Amino acid sequence: MTLGMRVTAGKFKGRILISPKDASVRPTSDKVRQAIFNVLEHHPLGFSFRLDGARALDLFAGTGAMGIEALSRGARYCLFIDDSPQGRALIRQNVEVLGLTGATKIWRRDAASLGMLDTLAPFDLAFLDPPYRRNLIEPALAGLRDGSWLTTPALVVAEMEKNEKLPSIKGYELLDRRAYGDTGVAILKHA
């Protein structure tokens, strides 16, 4: 494993996250993660969202960097979902190094086919970072909605290639869309 990604703010600021050794997992860069959280914490989103105390869900979690950043900045719990053994191993290592096992769970599940949420309370915040250009955002958003995974309201942050079209999905309102280099970020409200 190579080292290089860092937590950008909060109680774990500066701590190194274990990164993948190859391109099979594409983590969100430090710069993009910091920009996303700056929007979540400092820009009006049309309703009162608080990261402090939030329950977060990290879909297509990869290294777990988004969920770990949320925990560092005050979220109280994060469920990481990834169907890749390499991704789950990276998440587990990062969670253990930071002592976050009590505030997290790691599930093996296809994030584009979630099914019903049955044993946990719904989430206030969800991150989606699927492989680019595989049309996985629409089924993931529909699964979150149809499976009762989200509180009402909740925020969803979806990452995609900057020129990728964001599907219009019933039950979600687009609040913000930005580009950071090759990465496009959409912030949606589940209503």
Secondary structure as UniProt FT lines:
FT   STRAND          2..6
FT   TURN            11..14
FT   STRAND          16..19
FT   TURN            23..24
FT   HELIX           30..42
FT   TURN            52..53
FT   STRAND          55..59
FT   TURN            62..63
FT   HELIX           65..72
FT   TURN            73..74
FT   STRAND          77..81
FT   HELIX           85..97
FT   TURN            98..99
FT   HELIX           101..103
FT   STRAND          104..107
FT   TURN            111..112
FT   STRAND          123..128
FT   TURN            132..133
FT   HELIX           137..146
FT   TURN            147..148
FT   STRAND          150..161
FT   TURN            162..163
FT   TURN            170..171
FT   STRAND          172..180
FT   TURN            181..182
FT   STRAND          183..190
//
